[in-house]
Amino acid sequence: MKFIQPMVVTAMFLLPASTAFPQGASTEWDVLNRETLSLYRNGQYERGVVVAKNALEVAEKNAGPNHPNVARSLNSLALLYDTQGQYAQAEPLYDRALAISEKAFGPDHPDVATTLNNLALLYDHQGQYAQAEPLYDRSLAIWEKALGPDHPDVATSLSNLAELYRTQGQYAQAEPLYNRSLAIREKVLGPDHPDVATSLNNLALLYHDQGQYAQAEPLLNRSLAIVEKALGPDYPLVATILDNLATLYSDEGQYAQAEPLYNRSLAIREKVLGPDHPDVATILNNLALLYHDQGEYAQAEPLLNRALAIWEKALGPDHPDVAQSLNNLAELYRTQGQYAQAEPLYDRSLEISEKVLGPDHPDVATSLNNLGLLYCAQGEYARAEPLYNRSLAIVEQALGPDHPLVATILNNLALLYYAQGEYARAEPLLNRSLAILEKALGPNHPDVATILENLTVLYRETKREYEAEKLEKRAASIRAVQRSPGSV
C-alpha cells in the first residue's frame, strides 16, 4: 500500500507555564523542551525520549508532580512513544497529563483540549475509532468555547475529526468538516498561509480516496504553490504535497508525471532531514510501488529494502510502518511468483500488526487478506478462505459494512469461489462489492470497473452473454475515461 500523507496537526508542544519554578530551573526546562521538539521534528525519536524524560524530571523536581509543565512534558514524551508505535507506554502518560491539566486549569482549558486531541490520535492510530471520536468532539467543544468558532486551533480540531471519518470511509461526514477548517484558516490566516495549504492537501486526499481525481488535483497544486511561496522550495511540507500529488498521478496510471515528483520529494527529504529519516522511507516506499505497478521489479526491490531498513532503525522492529513495509515487499515477491520469499514476510507483518494494534485492527485485516491472496495464487483455497472471512469480519466491525475495503475483500473471496467453480457463491459477493463501491466511490471509479470486469467473466462462464456484454461495455467506458488525454 502507498503511504498517503494527511497533514494532521497534533499541537502537542505547548508554551511553558509562567510560574512556580525556582530561579534557573524554568530556563533548564525550556531548553530541554525545545530540544525535545527539535529531535521530534528531525525523526530522532529515541534521543527525543531521553531528553523528554530529563525535561519531565526537571519539572517534577522543581515544581512538583502536578505542575502544568509536568503535564506538558508528559504530553511530549507520550507523543514520542506514540510516533514509535509504543502505544502502551504513551497512553498512561496522556492520562496523567490530562488529569494534571484538568486539576490545574479546569475541564474547559485549551491545554486540556490539546491532551484530549493527542489521546484521540493515539486511539486513532490503533484503529480504536469509537474511543477516539468522543475525545475529538470534546476537544473541539473546548476550543470553540474558549477561543471562539473561528480560531486556528478549532480548524485543527475539525481537520483531525474529519481525518477520523475519512479513515473509516465516512466521506460525507468528513467533507463539511474539512471545508469548515479550510474556511476558518482562509478567513483568519489569509489565503496564502501554510495552514491553508494543509487544509487543501487534506481535502484533496478525501477526493482522491473517492476517485474524484479532477477535484483533488487543483487542490494539491494550489497547496504546493502556497507552501513553495511561503516556506521555500525545499521545505519538508513541499515534499509531502509532492508525494501526494505523485501518488494521485500514479493511481491514475500517469507514471511519467508521478516519477519526477517522487524523486524531487525524495531529494528534499534527504537533504533536509537526512537519509535515515522515516519520511525518507515513505517516499522510497511510494517510488518503489510506482515501479512495481509498471512491472519494474528490479528497480522496486532495493527501494523497498532500504525503506524497511530505515523504519526498523528509526521506529523499532515492531512498528506498524515496519509491518506495512514488510507487506509491500512480500507483495513484490508474490507478484513475481516468488511465494516462498513472500510468505515469511506476510507472516511477520501479520504478527507485528496483531501484537501492536490488536487482533481486530484494519491493518490486521489487510495482512490476512494479502496472505489469503498468496495462498490463492498457489491454489491453496482451504487455507485462504478462513483468512478472507476473518479479514472481512474485522473490517465490517471496525469500519462498517459499506467501507471500500469491505468491497475489496468480498471481491477476493468471490474470486476464490470462482476459481473452484462455485459460481453461485461468488456472484452475490461480487454484486455486494459492486454496490458498496458505487455508493462509496461513485459509478465511474476504476475499482467499479474492476468488479464489472470480474462479473463479466462470471456471466460468460455461466452462459449469460447478454448480461456480460452490458457490463463489459460499462467497464470499458470507465476505463476509456481514465485513459483519455487530459482526463484524470
Secondary structure, DSSP 8 states (H G I E B T S, - for coil): ------------S----SSS--TTHHHHHHHHHHHHHHHHHTT-HHHHHHHHHHHHHHHHHHH-TT-HHHHHHHHHHHHHHHHTT-HHHHHHHHHHHHHHHHHHH-TTSHHHHHHHHHHHHHHHHTT-HHHHHHHHHHHHHHHHHHH-TT-HHHHHHHHHHHHHHHHTT-HHHHHHHHHHHHHHHHHHH-TTSHHHHHHHHHHHHHHHHTT-HHHHHHHHHHHHHHHHHHH-TT-HHHHHHHHHHHHHHHHTT-HHHHHHHHHHHHHHHHHHH-TT-HHHHHHHHHHHHHHHHTT-HHHHHHHHHHHHHHHHHHH-TT-HHHHHHHHHHHHHHHHTT-HHHHHHHHHHHHHHHHHHH-TTSHHHHHHHHHHHHHHHHTT-HHHHHHHHHHHHHHHHHHH-TTSHHHHHHHHHHHHHHHHTT-HHHHHHHHHHHHHHHHHHH-TT-HHHHHHHHHHHHHHHHTT-HHHHHHHHHHHHHHHHHHHSTT--
